[in-house]
Amino acid sequence: MYDIHMHVVPGVDDGSWDLQMSRWMLDVAGLQGVERVLATPHSSAFDGGDHENTKEQFEKLKEMAPIPVYLGCEVLCEQERMATITERLEKGIYPTMNGTQYVLTEFFPWVKEEEALICARWLLNKGWIPIIAHVERYRELFDGDAVEKLKALGCCFQINVYSIFDEVSEEIKLNAHKLMNYGWVDFLGSDAHRLNHRPPSVGKGLEYMRSHWAPEYLHQISTENAAVLLNMQ
């Protein structure tokens, strides 16, 4: 698996506290079958003049990482901030996914269809391709056909592997299964934060997925799309 969503850059957001924890997280990920990682700090880690410090912390991580790591950013999008967000993407303050046109796009948990579509169109109109992060968690988008509309616009979808197997909420787990069954998932991630909070434990989820979905589909979303579309070679 290529994990495209992990908060492993130390000391910049609510993820890893320090380099030692980051190393442990990557070691655990590697033991679970993860071969490459996109480090995706929250966009707040790049706000307030901290973007250079966050990038410096990533470089320290990259030097000691036991598996290849690449830089991205989980960009929190809301309607009233889209002009600022796209400007920061254009200036390189918010890193795209390994320097590509893909943007890991997060919403507030309560986002509704209208706002999600507006944000997605903003990004697409500026030439960015949204990868909607942990799309299964946005409950309001599953009440109607908002998810289908986002996919039709050209958005990509990332789900958290634990949502398939270990998620406490049956609703979120059902949403993840629906997305897999529809063939709408494009990427997988752990959304790992720390060893004691949402650790990078994807092994059981991947094993479950191998027994329930076609191997060709699983290969595409676990490695091939990330290798081709995100240049994680």
Secondary structure, DSSP 4 states (H G I P E B T S, - for coil): -EEEEE--STTSSSS--SHHHHHHHHHHHHHTT--EEEE--BGGGGTTTTHHHHHHHHHHHHHH-SS-EEE--EEE--GGGHHHHHHHHHTTSS--GGGSSEEEEE--TT--HHHHHHHHHHHHHTT-EEEETTGGG-GGGGSSSHHHHHHHHT-EEEEEHHHHHT-S-HHHHHHHHHHHHHT---EEE--B-BTTBS-S--HHHHHHHHHHS-HHHHHIIIIIHHHHHS---
